[in-house]
Amino acid sequence: MTALTPGADPSHAAIRGLLTPEAVRERCGEILATGLNDALPGFGVDLGAMKDATARVAAEITTNYPALDVPFHSRWRHFEFGGRDLWADLCRKHGLEGEALSAAAGDLAIVSVLLDAGAGPDWVYTDTASGLRFGRSEGLALASLRLFEGGGLSAIPGDPLRADSAALKALTPAMLGDAFQVGPDNPLIGLDQRAGLLGRLGQAVEDRPEVFDRQGTARPGNIILTLAKAPDLRARDILVALLDNLMPIWPSPVRIGGMPLGDVGRHPALVRGDETNGIVPFHKLSQWLSYSLIEPLQQAGMPVRDLDGLTGLAEYRNGGLFIDTGVLTLRDPSAAADALAPSDALIVEWRALTVALLDRIAADVRAKLDLTADRLPLASVLQGGTWSAGRRIAAEMRPGGGPPLIIQSDATVF
């Protein structure tokens, strides 16, 4: 993998400028500003409807967390069921502690998040150990936890709780399908793409031994140990490190100088005078992963500052909340009947508006609940929060609770 060395190539500077949460917030904010001037092709924006959206999010928070002690939105919440923490149980069972715990937590978080793109409406996972049965994100979390626990990501017999490069590169769609209980009557969207993503992850961590290698073994979770050495760590530094080191894993049709940009889109309302013209970055799964690495870092004794340096997540539960409450209105309602690719300008516009509106709704919810940003950071608003409010209103409005726009998932973005 070619590191993005400043000054080495003019394209590298352009790419690096897009690989930050500041770029996500700035460029998505420009799309919202265009919308507030009623000049977007896909959506009208009505901030008057934010009152209903805010009330719904505040109600979710006070119902789900009456003491207002809202945890961060992260993958770890999906391992918590009915008062049980399946990951904590696993750590106690195997006596994980210290650096071994940090690396294992990083391994699981990274793999589980990368497998977390939309599963589709027909797939479910039945967990024989607990009797739990879930689809969508919760099912993917359970399936990935059991894959990890069973040693399916380890090349070392007798040492199951690890994800190393050799096992990741050897993982086939058939192996992943078996672990995720995929079959003709239980289809999972993007099985090949998911296995390919993990295979490329294995190669990427091998290619950056200074970040991922410990004692001759490359593991994605070793990035926790690398980040924990920083003298002063901010949340945005986690994302920048992930994007710098793992960019080659993403199938990215948008490139600069032949180099992939990951989760970005193009929109005509975003104007620049350089090769980044029209490019709107999101880095949704990488930001979701950044949020999910904060707790392992804190457990390792590394405080993480400036949590709101990351942005909201450009995904369909958050975005659906704004469409379903009328904050966003399709200019062409018939577009809701068509399946659209993530690269479609309408989807890019929707995602950009979602990111920018999440900052606004976070401020509105804090005001309504009389909480500061320190007490209720954006990561907690998402958890409390916008994601569950989006899911709830979707279930109210559509059979099956699907999103208001139909997305052709490739299992690597949403």
N, C-alpha and C positions, 0 to 999 in steps of 0.2 A: 504494500500500500504506500502511496506517495503522500507524505505528510504535507500539510498546507503551510509551507515555510514562507513567512513574510518576505517579500522582495524577490523570491526565487522565480516567480512567474507572474505577469500582470493579472492573469486569470485567477491566481490564488487569492489575491487581495479582494477581488470581487466576490469570490466564493466565501471567503472568511467573513465578509461583511454580512452575508445572509445566514450564517450559522450561529446566531445569537438570539436570545429572547427579545432583546431590544429591537432587532430587525423585524421580528414577528409582530411586536406591539406597534411599532411605528407604521409599518406598511398596512397592517389590518386597520389601524386607526385612520389611515388615509382613505381606505375604502368606505369606512363608516362616514367620514366627513363628506365624501361624495354622495352617499346615500341621504344624508341630512340636507343636502342641497337638491334632493329629488332628481339626481342625475345618474342613477345606476340603471343598467338595462334590465336587471332581473328582479329586483325587489324595491318596494317602497318601504320606508322606515317611519314608524309612528312611535315616538318616545312616550306619548301619552299612555300607551298600552303597557308601559313598563310597570305601572302601579300594580296591575294584576299579576304580572310575572314576579315582581318583588314580593307580593303578599304570599304567593304560592311557595316561593323559596323559603321565606321566613317561617311559614307554617310547617314546612318539612323539617326545618332545623329545630324548632321548638317541640315538635312531635317526636322526632328521632333522638334528640339530645336535649331533654328538658333542662338540664343543668348548664346548657350552652357550652359544654366542654367538647367541642367538635374536633375529632381527630383529622389528620390530613387525608386528602383523597389520594389513595395509593393502592397498589395491588394487595397489600397486607390486609385491607378490609375484606377482601374476597376470600380470605382464609378463615374468617371469623363467622361462625354460624351458631345461633342459639346459645350464646354465652360461652361457646368453646372456641379456642384459638388453635386450629389444627397445626399451624407452623410452630407455635410455642410448645405444643404437645410433642411434636417430632423432635424439637431441639432437646427437650428434657429426656426423652427416651434414649437419644444417642449421646447425651452428655456434651453437646456442642457448646463451646465457649471460646472466648478470645478471638484470635485471628481465624481459627477454623470456623467459628460461627459467622464472622464477618464475610469471609469468602463464600461460604455456603449460602448465606442470605443474598449476597450479590448475584451468585449463580442463579438461584431460583427466581429472584425478582426480574432479572434480565430475560431469561428464557420465557417466563410466564407472561411478561408484558409483550414480548415479541409474538407470542401466540394469541394475543388478546384481540386481534381484529375480528370483525363481525363473523359469528358462526353460522348465521342464517336461522330461519324460524323453525326448522325441522329437526335440528340436532339436539340431543340431550346426552348428559353423562350421568350414569348411575354409579354412585360410590358405594361399593359393597362394604367397606369398613365402617361407614357411618350411617348408611341407609339413605343418604341425601341424594336427591335427583334434581339436576338443574340443567338448563340450557344457557345459551348466550354467555355473558362474561363470567358469571359464577360457575357455570359448568366448565368453561375453559380453565378457570383457576383451579378447580378441583382436579381436573384431568392432568394439568401440568404438575401439580403438587404430587400426585400419585406416580406420575412418570419419573419425577425427580427422586422420590422416596424409594422407588423400586430399583434404582441404579440404571435406569434407561439412558441417562446422559453421562454415565461414568465409564471410562475405559479401564478402571482399576477394580478388579474383583474384590469384594469385601469392603469396599469404600464407596457406598452408593451415593452419599449426599454431596454430590459434586457434578458440575457440568464442565467437562474438559474438551479441548479442541478436537481430539481424536474421535471421541464419541459423537460430538456434534456433527463432524464432517461425515461420519459413517451412517448417520440417521437417514433412513429412506422414508418416502411417503407411506409405504406399507407398514413400516415399524410404527410410525406416528399414528397411522390409522388404527392399528391394533390397540395402541395405548389409549386412544381417544374413542374407542368403541364404534368406529365408523363402519357402516355397512349400507347395503341398498336401502334399508328401511331407516337408516340413521345417518343421512348425508351431512357432511361438514364442508362448508364453502372453503375453497382454496387450500385443500390438503397438500397438493404438490407445492404451492407457493410457500406454505408454512414450513414444510420440511426444507425447501431451498433456502429460506431465510435463516434457519438455524445452521445449515451447512455453511453458508457464507459467514455467519457469526464465528464458527469454528476457525475458518481461514483468517478472518480479520484479527482475532486475538493472537493467532500464531504470528501474524505479520508485525505485531507491535509488542515484542517481548518486554521492552522496558516498562510497559504499563501492565501487562497481563500475565507475565511469567513469574512463577515462584517455584524454586527448587526443581527447575527443569520441566514444569508443567504449565501450559497456558490455559487459564480459566477466565471467563468473562468477569466472574465475581471478584477477581483480584484487583479490579479497578477501585473497589472500596478501600483496599489497603494503600493503593497509590494516592487516592484523594485524601485519605486520612493524614497524609504527611504534610498537606498544605498548611502554611502558617495561619491562613485566614480564608475560610471557605464560605463562599456565597452560593445560594441555590443556582444562580445562573452559571457558575463555574462548572457545576455538575453537567448541565446540558452541553456547554461548550466542549467539555472533555468527551462526552459521549459522541457528539457529532464529529469531532475531529478524528476520533479513533475508530468509529464504527460506520462511517459514511458508506464504505463500499458494499455493505450488506443490503442496501436498499435498491430495489429496482426503480430506477429514476429516469423517466423519459426527458426530464428537463436537465440539461447539462450546460456547463460553461467550460470551454476549452477541453471538452471531452470528459470532464469530471462530473460525477453525479452530484446532485444537490439534495437528494432525499425527498422528504415530504414538502414539496412546494407546488404551486400552481401558477398559471398565467391569467392575468386579467387586464383588459385594456384601460381600466381606470387608473392603474398604477403606472405612472410615467417617470422614467429616468432617462438620462442622457448617456447611459453606458450599457454594457452588456447585461446588466440586471434589469433592463427595462421590461416592465410587465410582470415581473416575478414577485409572487406573494408567498413568503415562507410560513409554514405552520409547525412542522416537526412534532406532530401530535403524539405518536408513540414514544418518541425520544423524550418529550416533556413529561408524559405519563410515567416513563421510566425514571426520569429525574426526581419527580415527586416520590416515587417508590424507593429510591435509594437514600432519601433523607433519614428515615428511621434507622436503617442499619448503620449509617454513619454516626448518628447520635448515640446508638448503642455502643459503638466503638470509641466513644469519648470525644468525637469531633463535632463541635457545635456548628450548625449551618445557619448563616445569617441571611437576611433579606429574602425571605421566602417569597414575597410578592415580586421578586425579580423575574420569576417565571410567569408565563401567561396562562390564561384559561385554555382549555382543550377544545380544539376545533373538531368536535365529533357530533354525531347525530342526536344524542340525548340533549346535550346543551343547546345545539342549534334548533332542535325540534321544539324546545320550550319557547323560543322566540317566535317561531312561525305559529305555533298552536295558541299562543296568547295574543297574536295580532300585532306584535312589535314589528314583525316582518311580514309583508304581504307580496305574494307573487304577482307580478304584472301580467303574466300569462298563466292563469290557473290550470290550463291544460297541461302545463309542464309537470305537474304532480303525477300525471298518469304514465310518464315515460321513465324508463330506467336509464339513469345517467351515470357516466363514468366519473370517478373522482377528479379527472382533469377537465371536465366540462366547465365552461366559464360560470354557469349558474351555480354549480356546487362550490367552485372556488370563491365566488362572491358570498355565498351562504356561510362558508367556513370563516372567511375573513370578518364578516359582520358578527358572527358568533364570538370570536375572540375579543373584538373591541367591546361588544355589549356586555360580556362577562365582567370586564373591569367596572362598567357602570352599575351593573346590578349588584356587584359586591359592595360598592359604596352605598347604594340604596338600602341593602339589607342590613349593613352595619348601622346605618342611621335609624332604621326601623327598630332594631333590637338594642340600640344604644350600646354598641360595642365598638372598640377601636380595632384598627387593622392588626395590632399586635395580638389582641384577644381572638380575632376572627380573620386570619389571613385568607387570601384567595384560595389556598389549598383546602381550607376548611369550608369555605362557601361552596366549592365544588362538591365536597363530600356531603355536606349537610342536607340538602343543598340543591344546586341547579341540576345535577345529574338525575337525582331521584325525582325531582319535580318534573323534569322532562319525560322521564319514564312514566310517571303517574298520569300526566295529562295525555300522553300518547295512548295509554290504555283506555282512557275515557273517550277518546275521539275515534279510535280505529280498532276494529277487531284484530286481536293479536298484538296490539301495541307497537306496531312498526313505526318507522319514522315518517314524517309528512312528505318527504321526497324519497323516491326509490333509487338506491345507489347500487351500481354494479361493483360489488366488493371484490377486490383482488387479494383480500386477506393480509394486506401489508399496510393499509392506511387506516381504515375504519375498523 
